[in-house]
């Protein structure tokens, strides 16, 4: 099952959904890149001033930064919903002379 290979579980529907999301994300990114390249080529062919290209580059960078921030915030939200993304470091709660075990509990021996 493809889902088991990718570590996504055994559901075929889950694997299909994951593949669709992957396809959708990358086709969107490639479309943005193609649109940017198309605009730059158009500016060159129309012999427009260089500031048009710089303006477009600024808009393009803003779009990519916003997309990156959205992805980071979504990942953080998913980690917190799964109970994995606590801001507090469990090592900060241990007393001096204690060591953290693999289970995240403090013990007196290293």
C-alpha positions as YAML, in Angstrom:
chain: A
units: angstrom
residues:
- id: 1
  name: UNK
  ca: [0.00, 0.00, 0.00]
- id: 2
  name: UNK
  ca: [1.51, 3.41, -0.92]
- id: 3
  name: UNK
  ca: [0.42, 4.98, 2.36]
- id: 4
  name: UNK
  ca: [2.43, 2.47, 4.35]
- id: 5
  name: UNK
  ca: [5.52, 3.15, 2.27]
- id: 6
  name: UNK
  ca: [5.30, 6.90, 2.92]
- id: 7
  name: UNK
  ca: [4.46, 6.40, 6.59]
- id: 8
  name: UNK
  ca: [0.96, 7.77, 6.12]
- id: 9
  name: UNK
  ca: [-1.12, 4.85, 7.37]
- id: 10
  name: UNK
  ca: [-2.82, 2.07, 5.51]
- id: 11
  name: UNK
  ca: [-5.79, 3.96, 4.10]
- id: 12
  name: UNK
  ca: [-5.81, 4.18, 0.31]
- id: 13
  name: UNK
  ca: [-8.03, 7.26, 0.54]
- id: 14
  name: UNK
  ca: [-5.50, 8.93, 2.83]
- id: 15
  name: UNK
  ca: [-2.66, 8.15, 0.43]
- id: 16
  name: UNK
  ca: [-4.68, 9.47, -2.52]
- id: 17
  name: UNK
  ca: [-5.50, 12.66, -0.62]
- id: 18
  name: UNK
  ca: [-1.84, 13.14, 0.28]
- id: 19
  name: UNK
  ca: [-0.78, 12.69, -3.35]
- id: 20
  name: UNK
  ca: [-3.44, 15.16, -4.50]
- id: 21
  name: UNK
  ca: [-2.27, 17.74, -1.95]
- id: 22
  name: UNK
  ca: [1.33, 17.28, -3.02]
- id: 23
  name: UNK
  ca: [0.37, 17.69, -6.68]
- id: 24
  name: UNK
  ca: [-1.77, 20.74, -5.92]
- id: 25
  name: UNK
  ca: [0.95, 22.49, -3.89]
- id: 26
  name: UNK
  ca: [3.69, 21.98, -6.47]
- id: 27
  name: UNK
  ca: [1.56, 22.80, -9.52]
- id: 28
  name: UNK
  ca: [0.57, 26.04, -7.79]
- id: 29
  name: UNK
  ca: [4.19, 26.91, -7.05]
- id: 30
  name: UNK
  ca: [5.27, 26.16, -10.62]
- id: 31
  name: UNK
  ca: [2.34, 28.23, -11.95]
- id: 32
  name: UNK
  ca: [3.46, 31.20, -9.81]
- id: 33
  name: UNK
  ca: [7.01, 30.84, -11.09]
- id: 34
  name: UNK
  ca: [5.82, 30.63, -14.71]
- id: 35
  name: UNK
  ca: [3.65, 33.72, -14.25]
- id: 36
  name: UNK
  ca: [6.61, 35.63, -12.81]
- id: 37
  name: UNK
  ca: [8.89, 34.57, -15.69]
- id: 38
  name: UNK
  ca: [6.19, 35.42, -18.22]
- id: 39
  name: UNK
  ca: [5.80, 38.92, -16.78]
- id: 40
  name: UNK
  ca: [9.56, 39.53, -16.81]
- id: 41
  name: UNK
  ca: [9.84, 38.41, -20.43]
- id: 42
  name: UNK
  ca: [6.90, 40.67, -21.30]
- id: 43
  name: UNK
  ca: [8.58, 43.64, -19.58]
- id: 44
  name: UNK
  ca: [11.79, 43.02, -21.53]
- id: 45
  name: UNK
  ca: [9.96, 42.68, -24.84]
- id: 46
  name: UNK
  ca: [7.95, 45.85, -24.18]
- id: 47
  name: UNK
  ca: [11.20, 47.64, -23.22]
- id: 48
  name: UNK
  ca: [9.74, 48.93, -19.96]
- id: 49
  name: UNK
  ca: [11.93, 50.60, -17.33]
- id: 50
  name: UNK
  ca: [13.80, 48.36, -14.86]
- id: 51
  name: UNK
  ca: [11.67, 49.48, -11.91]
- id: 52
  name: UNK
  ca: [8.75, 47.49, -13.34]
- id: 53
  name: UNK
  ca: [10.80, 44.33, -12.91]
- id: 54
  name: UNK
  ca: [11.88, 45.34, -9.40]
- id: 55
  name: UNK
  ca: [8.27, 46.04, -8.46]
- id: 56
  name: UNK
  ca: [7.21, 42.66, -9.74]
- id: 57
  name: UNK
  ca: [10.08, 40.99, -7.87]
- id: 58
  name: UNK
  ca: [8.96, 42.70, -4.66]
- id: 59
  name: UNK
  ca: [5.39, 41.47, -5.13]
- id: 60
  name: UNK
  ca: [6.65, 37.98, -5.95]
- id: 61
  name: UNK
  ca: [8.87, 37.86, -2.86]
- id: 62
  name: UNK
  ca: [5.95, 39.01, -0.71]
- id: 63
  name: UNK
  ca: [3.76, 36.21, -2.06]
- id: 64
  name: UNK
  ca: [6.45, 33.59, -1.37]
- id: 65
  name: UNK
  ca: [7.16, 34.91, 2.12]
- id: 66
  name: UNK
  ca: [3.44, 34.94, 2.95]
- id: 67
  name: UNK
  ca: [3.10, 31.36, 1.67]
- id: 68
  name: UNK
  ca: [6.09, 30.26, 3.74]
- id: 69
  name: UNK
  ca: [4.70, 31.93, 6.86]
- id: 70
  name: UNK
  ca: [1.33, 30.27, 6.28]
- id: 71
  name: UNK
  ca: [2.96, 26.85, 5.91]
- id: 72
  name: UNK
  ca: [4.98, 27.36, 9.12]
- id: 73
  name: UNK
  ca: [1.93, 28.48, 11.07]
- id: 74
  name: UNK
  ca: [-0.13, 25.55, 9.78]
- id: 75
  name: UNK
  ca: [2.62, 23.11, 10.79]
- id: 76
  name: UNK
  ca: [2.75, 24.68, 14.23]
- id: 77
  name: UNK
  ca: [-1.03, 24.44, 14.56]
- id: 78
  name: UNK
  ca: [-0.97, 20.77, 13.55]
- id: 79
  name: UNK
  ca: [1.82, 19.99, 16.05]
- id: 80
  name: UNK
  ca: [-0.08, 21.69, 18.84]
- id: 81
  name: UNK
  ca: [-3.31, 19.89, 17.93]
- id: 82
  name: UNK
  ca: [-1.41, 16.59, 18.08]
- id: 83
  name: UNK
  ca: [0.08, 17.54, 21.45]
- id: 84
  name: UNK
  ca: [3.63, 17.60, 20.09]
- id: 85
  name: UNK
  ca: [4.44, 21.28, 19.96]
- id: 86
  name: UNK
  ca: [4.68, 22.51, 23.51]
- id: 87
  name: UNK
  ca: [6.67, 25.71, 23.80]
- id: 88
  name: UNK
  ca: [7.96, 24.73, 27.23]
- id: 89
  name: UNK
  ca: [11.09, 22.63, 27.31]
- id: 90
  name: UNK
  ca: [10.63, 19.67, 29.67]
- id: 91
  name: UNK
  ca: [14.30, 19.95, 30.67]
- id: 92
  name: UNK
  ca: [13.50, 23.32, 32.24]
- id: 93
  name: UNK
  ca: [11.25, 21.53, 34.77]
- id: 94
  name: UNK
  ca: [13.93, 19.16, 36.04]
- id: 95
  name: UNK
  ca: [15.82, 19.84, 39.22]
- id: 96
  name: UNK
  ca: [19.61, 20.08, 39.33]
- id: 97
  name: UNK
  ca: [21.23, 16.63, 39.35]
- id: 98
  name: UNK
  ca: [18.41, 14.99, 37.45]
- id: 99
  name: UNK
  ca: [18.58, 13.65, 33.91]
- id: 100
  name: UNK
  ca: [15.81, 13.23, 31.35]
- id: 101
  name: UNK
  ca: [14.97, 9.66, 30.35]
- id: 102
  name: UNK
  ca: [13.80, 8.61, 26.91]
- id: 103
  name: UNK
  ca: [10.18, 8.85, 28.13]
- id: 104
  name: UNK
  ca: [10.67, 12.50, 29.09]
- id: 105
  name: UNK
  ca: [10.69, 11.85, 32.84]
- id: 106
  name: UNK
  ca: [13.40, 12.99, 35.20]
- id: 107
  name: UNK
  ca: [15.60, 10.45, 36.97]
- id: 108
  name: UNK
  ca: [18.50, 10.81, 39.39]
- id: 109
  name: UNK
  ca: [20.95, 8.71, 37.38]
- id: 110
  name: UNK
  ca: [22.58, 9.57, 34.04]
...
